[in-house]
Amino acid sequence: MHTVIDRLTAEISEKNPLQKVYIKGLLENDINDEEIQDLESILNLLTRDHSIEELADAYLLLVGDTMEETAFFLQNGHYRYSTLAEVNEKVYQNTEYMNKYMLGLLISGYLWKNHLAINRWFKQTIAKFHGKNYLEIGPGHGRYFLEAINLGNFDHYTGVDLSPSSIKLAESFIEMNKTSDAKQYELICADINKYEFDSLFDGVSISEVLEHVEDPRSLLRRIHEITNEGADIYVSVPINAPEIDHIYLFKSNEEVFKMVEEEHFTIKDYFYVTSNGASYEKAQKKRIAVNLAMHLVHA
């Protein structure tokens, strides 16, 4: 009997044969049994509302867009867009595109080696966070937000996202996957810089968001404003990693380290992975994408 993973990967491979060998190798050598079970469960839930073909198309949309934006970046040395206005209507307010894009990202969390590695580091890092109030900025498809909720280390969980499509998808995903004793949570569709919170936060997650804003320093300052001293913050940032909605180009890990320290955060720990297993030095020279994650503390 074919599992839903088999059905999905067969559909992806038929539509894009170049993915066949890569995915086969990943499933045999990189993903562990627990992650296989997680992916199987998630896909079984997603197929309640989406066909296997729709899920494959969502994943391949992400693959295709990434390849197109990478080619543009390597040729021009900068991302295609540089302002929020340019991508807001095209991406964030485009319900059909955002639904596909978020589904593609959710699946890539298991089928891309760099995403697998970052996801593992997120889980072991966020397990150390605890307190009264937890915030995720840009919960997207909701997977990270769900991980935090199910850990239960906080009394209340808040997620804020600019995209109505992301909020809807995250809420649906969380409701289908949360444990019976999950703590109280709310999802808010708003601009994090403008929304007024009733209390400060003891833990924050902001994954793959800083590259989506024109002024990441301003967002870091906002995080400092709404967190208690000593609060734990998980941040992940892609380096030289073009996507259709990436507008701020981070060029090195060192640039990010300098920025967060200047905005009054202490780096407690960090982890990075290159997109193809190259050394960091080679990645810098060839402008190969790097995924950087950090555990920061409000100083």
N, C-alpha and C positions, 0 to 999 in steps of 0.2 A: 504494500500500500504506500503510495507516495505521500509524503508529508507536504504541508503547505509551503515549507521552505523549498522543497524539491520542485514544486509547481511554479513557484515564483522565479527561482533561478533558471529553470528551463525556459520560461517565458522571456526573461531578460536575455538569455543566451541566444535564443532564436531571433530576437529583435536586434541584438547587437553582439555578434559572435566574438568580438574582441574582449567582451566581459567574461566569456565562458571559462577560459583558462585561469584568469585572475580569481574569480569567485570560487572555482573548484579548489584552487590552492589554499585560499583563505579558509574555507570550510574544513579542509583536511588538516591544516597546520597551525592556524592562528586563533580561531575562535574556540573557546572552551565549552564544556558541556552545559554549564549554567547559562552561558550566553545563548547557546543553541536553544535551550528550553525557553528562555526569555523571548527570543525572536519568534519561536514557534507560537507562543502564547499571544504575542502582540499581533502577529499576522492572522491568527485565528479570529481575533477580535476585529481587526480591520476588514476582514473579508465578510463581515456582517453587512457592511455598507459599501464595500468596494470589490470589484472583480479582481482576479489575479492580473488580468491585462491592465487594469487601471493602476494597480500598484507598481507593476513593471514600468509602465509609462511614466509614472511619477518619479521613480528612481532614475530612469534614463533621461528625463528632463533635467534633473540635477547634474548628471554626468555630462550631458551635452552642453549645458550652460557653462559648467566649470571648464570644459575643454575650450570653448569659444572665448571665454574671458581670459583664460591663461594665455592663449595665442595672442590676444590683443595686448596683454600686459607685457609679455616677452618682447613683442615688437615695438611697443611704445614706451615702456618703462613706467607707466602709471596706470591706475584703474580707469575704466571707461567713464565712470561718473564720479563726481566729487561733491555733490550737494544732495541733501535730503529731498529737496523738491524734485530733483530729476528722477529719483527712484520711488518716491512715495506713491504716486498715482500708478506708475508702471508695475510696481511690485506689491507694496504693502496694502494698498486699497483695491488691488485687483483680486477679488475673491477667488476666481477660478484658478489663477496662477498660484496664489498663496497656498491654497489647499493642496495642490500638486507638489509645490516646493517643500512644504512642511512634511508631507508624507515621504517625499524623497529623502529629506534630511533624517527623518526617523529611521528609515531603512538603512541609510548609509552609516548610521551609528553602529551597525553590526557588520556591514559588508565592506567598509573601508578600514584598513589597518590602522591608520592614524586616528580615526574616530574611535575605534575600539580601545586603543591605548589611552586616549584622553578620558574616555568614559570610565575606564577602570580607575584612573587616578582621581577623578571626581568622586567616585563612590567611597574610596578609602579616605579622602580628605574631608568630605562633608560629614562623614560619620563622627568626626572629632568636634563638630560644631554643636553648641547647645545654648539655650537661653529661653527668653520669653517670646520674642517676635522674630520671625524669619521673613526675608524678602527675596524674591527672584525677579530680576529685571530682564524682561524678554524671555518668558518661559517657552515661547515658540510652540512646539508640538506637545510639550508637557512632561517629557520623560524625566528630566532632571528634577523638576518640581515634584513629581510623584515620588522619586527616590527620597527626597527630603521629608515629604509628608509621611511616608511609610516608616522612616526611621523613628519619627516621633520624639525628636530631641528638643522640640520647641512647643510652646502652647498654642501659637497661632501662626498661620502661613499666609503670605500675601504674594500674589504674582501680578506684575504690571507689564502690559505689552501694548504697543502702538497699533497693532494690527487686529481688527475684529475677527478675521479668519483664524489667527493664531489663538486668540482667546477661546473661540468656539471649539477648535480642535483640541486644545489643552484640557478644557473642561470635560469634553467627551472622553478623552483618553484617561484622565484621572478617575472619573466616575466608574469606568469599566475596570480599573486596575487597583484602586486603593484598597487597603486592608480594612476589615470591619471596624477596627478600633482607631482608624486614622483621625488625626486631630483636625480642628476647625481650619478651613482655608477659604480664601476669596480670590477671585481673578478680576482684575480691573483693566479696562481698556482706556488707557490714558497716556499722556506724555509724562514720564517720570520727573522731568524738570519742573512741571507745573502742578503736579498733584500734591495736595497737602495731606500728610499723614497725621494720625492722632497721637502716635508715639514713635519713639526711636527703635531701631532694630539692633539685635544682638548677633545676627548672622545674615549674610547677603550672598547670593550667587548671581553672577553676571557673566554668562557664557556666550562668547562670540557675538558681542554687542558693540564694543567700543569701536570696531572698524566700520560700524553702520552709522556713525554720527560724525558730523563735521568737526566737532571740537571735543575729543575724548577727555581732555583735561577738565572741561566744564562738568562732564558727567562724573568724573572721579571726585570732584569737589562736592557735587550733589550727594554722592554716596557718603562722603565724610560728614556732611551736614545731617544726614538722617540715620546715622549709626552711633551707638554708644562707644565711649572710649573702651578699647580692648575687644571690640567686636571682631568677629572672624569674617573674612570676605574671600570667596572663591572667584577668581577671574581667569577667563581663558581668552586668548587673543591669537588670531592667525597672522603670521608674518609672511609677507610676499605671497599672499593667497587670494587671488582675484576671484570674485563671484559677482553676479549681476548687481547685487545690492551692497557690495563693499565700496565705501567711498573714502575711507581714511586708510592710507597706506602705511603700515608699520613695516620698517625695513630690517629690524634686528631685535633680538631679545634684549640687548643692552639698552636700546632706545626705550623699550617698555619699562624695564627696571628703573631707569632714571626718572621716567615720568611718574610712576606710582610713588616713588620715594619722595619726589619733590611735592607731591600732593598729600604728604603726611601719612603714608602707609608704610608699615614695616613688612618686608618680605620674610615670612616665616619658612616657606618652602616653595620649591617650584619644580616643574617637570616639562620637558618638551620632547616632541617627536617630529621627524621630518616625514614628508609625504611619501617618500620612496626608500626610506632607510639609509639615505646618504648621511655622511657626517655633517655636523653643523657648519663646519668651515666650507665644505663643498656646497652646501645649500645656500650659504651666503654668496659665494662666488657665482653660482649658476642661477641665483634667484629662484631656488626651489622652495616650495611652501613649507613652513614650519608651524606646528601648533604648539603654543606655549600656554601652560596653565600655572597659576600661582595661588598660594595660600597667603593672604595678606592679613594684617592686623591693624585696626584703627589706632594710630599712635597718638 
